[in-house]
Amino acid sequence: MSNSSARRAAPAPPPPVQSAKDTERENARTLSGLRRLGGPWLWLAMGAPLLGGILLVVQAWTLAAIVGEVIQQGADINALTPAIVIVLILLLARAALAAIGDRAGTAASEAIKSSVRQMLFAQLLARSPRAARQPPSGAASSAIIDQVEALDGFFARYMPAMVQAGFLPLAFGAFILPLDWLAGLLFLVTAPLIPVFMALVGWGAQHASDRQARALSLLNGRFADRLRGLTTLKLFGQAEAEIAGIVAASDELRHRTLRVLRIAFLSSAVLEFFAALGVAGIALYVGLTFIDFLHLRSTPLTLELGLFLLLMAPEVYNPLRLLAAHYHDRAAAKAAIGEIETQLGHMPTDLVSLAPAAPSGNAGALGLTLSNFTLRTPDHARIILNNASLNIAAGDTVAIVGQSGIGKSSLLETIVRLRTHEGQIILGEQALADWPEADLRQRVAMLGQKPRVFAGSIADNIALACPDASAADIRSAAERAQVTAFADSLPEGLDTVLGEGGLGLSGGQAQRIALARIFLRDPGMILLDEPTAHLDAALEQVVLDALLAFARGRTLIIATHSLAVAARMGHAYRIAGESLLATPVRASSSRSVA
Ligand SMILES: Nc1ncnc2c1ncn2[C@@H]1O[C@H](COP(=O)(O)OP(=O)(O)OP(=O)(O)O)[C@@H](O)[C@H]1O
């Protein structure tokens, strides 16, 4: 048994049970780990508002001085012109910094979202599409599109707001403290209190956001799934019942979203209340000191300082108000991480290039040897082949037969590395596990049992196998697969546009389009799973002629129930009783072999 395949085949140990708190902490850690993907944009988004805060102090100080000099000393406006120009410049500079911060936040968030989507997609591609417990496609697309989108607010707004809230109120308070101890103290004591109250109010926010993310995922998954099976639902008279199900799921999402919003509004209201109290406290203190009602200062309060305190009071609380406005973005992002990990497994940490490596360009037919080969169903519930052996020479044509559900498709999918196995597979000159992905895909062409026809023209669907193919090559492949036999009678010929899943085509026509893809390739091994299942006997023979002609100098393996197909192959093997046995096949008028 090869080590790598044995390792892959071993069942994964059960994940350690995590408490909700641990999961939440883990999600927060994952989230902060993604920060580095924002690069310098994120630093700019967090740094620009801090610089703006420093300029604000200078601006308020200068403005208070101007007003003080005009009112108290009746200063000439001309003498104050430089100071007024400075205030205007500071105003413009702060507006520019705010705009830069906003743009940088958006750029950082877009960079992070795009990298995360790329990583998740690469992770999804790296996993075998045949693995057990694959996420339903609706849920996977919801995770990659909608849940990743939910990270936007965290990086674009919450993180810059958090840095401002953590630094600016304390810095303002520390600056004001030596100027007026009471105002400084009021700021320094009330400012940190606000996040504490906010956290108390927002305690339920995470739970509500988690449930909202779950509801969104369920709705998306259900919707995408039912959309694909609309005809089946209609035929069984379940379409109306499904509409009711979708309405119920939408309603659930509405409730959960409103609950999140309620908490978001409540935490904002709490903050507004305390911020208003703080500002009112300063206004009261300055007013009462001016009218000589309060004597808490050792020196008289100047008009400039009083104005400065009044100007700064709302600014001390502003970063906290901003934080409150974006507080729920953090809970939403943590919930999104949780949902992504539930659907797609652990969040990957490294960027992976999705550009395929160039194949090495080797040619020639490929032989195949299986030894000590054991294959199980993906859930490991049943053994398909136990300690089997098989030797197929390069250039051979081989039929694999056996009862329905016995494991023919599974065997073909294992040879193209879509399934895990135990034992050794040698393809050509090297172990299957050692084949570089690009080489394997170039040298081995496989047509599955249910090939996908995408929305697009017939020609585009054939060209999927070789996007650079010329129109003449596509036509030749279409002729060999008997696609032109029906496409030429359509008004647009090969340019006829098909619906998703080959809508508008018969089963046999869709199968021929998929088969034409094989003729555009130059593989050393061709694996076909029931390639003629939907064709009549005459067409089956015509297609087989074309296939056998194309397979000259290549190895051809066909899984089939058709005796007529098996009879034209050089060798045949039957899967039975967990073994792979050489079997004679006689030419017969019967089409069914098992
Ligand atoms: N994801 C899965 N989880 C559990 N069992 C699976 C899974 N996929 C396939 N199987 C099982 O693996 C067995 C082999 O299936 P396979 O499609 O390879 O059979 P087959 O011989 O190609 O059948 P047919 O001739 O009907 O196409 C079946 O019994 C099937 O139920």
The ligand as a Tripos MOL2 file, in Angstrom:
@<TRIPOS>MOLECULE
LIG
   31    33     1     0     0
SMALL
NO_CHARGES

@<TRIPOS>ATOM
      1 N1        -21.0490    9.5600   -1.8880 N.pl3     1 LIG1
      2 C1        -21.3630    8.2700   -1.6540 C.ar      1 LIG1
      3 N2        -21.6300    7.8440   -0.4010 N.ar      1 LIG1
      4 C2        -21.9270    6.5490   -0.1660 C.ar      1 LIG1
      5 N3        -21.9560    5.6060   -1.1080 N.ar      1 LIG1
      6 C3        -21.6910    5.9680   -2.3510 C.ar      1 LIG1
      7 C4        -21.3830    7.3070   -2.7050 C.ar      1 LIG1
      8 N4        -21.1480    7.3650   -4.0360 N.ar      1 LIG1
      9 C5        -21.3140    6.0860   -4.5030 C.ar      1 LIG1
     10 N5        -21.6400    5.2610   -3.4950 N.ar      1 LIG1
     11 C6        -21.8970    3.8280   -3.6060 C.3       1 LIG1
     12 O1        -20.8300    3.2520   -4.3040 O.3       1 LIG1
     13 C7        -21.3130    2.1360   -5.0340 C.3       1 LIG1
     14 C8        -20.7030    2.1420   -6.4080 C.3       1 LIG1
     15 O2        -21.3300    3.1190   -7.2100 O.3       1 LIG1
     16 P1        -20.9270    3.2850   -8.7480 P.3       1 LIG1
     17 O3        -21.6120    4.5080   -9.2460 O.co2     1 LIG1
     18 O4        -19.4610    3.2350   -8.8590 O.co2     1 LIG1
     19 O5        -21.5730    1.9810   -9.3890 O.3       1 LIG1
     20 P2        -21.7030    1.6030  -10.9280 P.3       1 LIG1
     21 O6        -21.2600    0.2010  -11.0280 O.co2     1 LIG1
     22 O7        -21.0260    2.5840  -11.7750 O.co2     1 LIG1
     23 O8        -23.2780    1.6970  -11.1040 O.3       1 LIG1
     24 P3        -24.1190    1.9690  -12.4510 P.3       1 LIG1
     25 O9        -23.8580    0.8380  -13.3670 O.co2     1 LIG1
     26 O10       -25.5230    1.9880  -11.9580 O.co2     1 LIG1
     27 O11       -23.6550    3.2770  -12.9950 O.co2     1 LIG1
     28 C9        -22.8310    2.2130   -5.0480 C.3       1 LIG1
     29 O12       -23.3210    1.1630   -4.2640 O.3       1 LIG1
     30 C10       -23.1300    3.5310   -4.4490 C.3       1 LIG1
     31 O13       -24.2790    3.4500   -3.6410 O.3       1 LIG1
@<TRIPOS>BOND
     1     1     2 1
     2     2     3 ar
     3     2     7 ar
     4     3     4 ar
     5     4     5 ar
     6     5     6 ar
     7     6     7 ar
     8     6    10 ar
     9     7     8 ar
    10     8     9 ar
    11     9    10 ar
    12    10    11 1
    13    11    12 1
    14    11    30 1
    15    12    13 1
    16    13    14 1
    17    13    28 1
    18    14    15 1
    19    15    16 1
    20    16    17 2
    21    16    18 1
    22    16    19 1
    23    19    20 1
    24    20    21 2
    25    20    22 1
    26    20    23 1
    27    23    24 1
    28    24    25 2
    29    24    26 1
    30    24    27 1
    31    28    29 1
    32    28    30 1
    33    30    31 1
@<TRIPOS>SUBSTRUCTURE
     1 LIG1         1 GROUP 0 **** ****
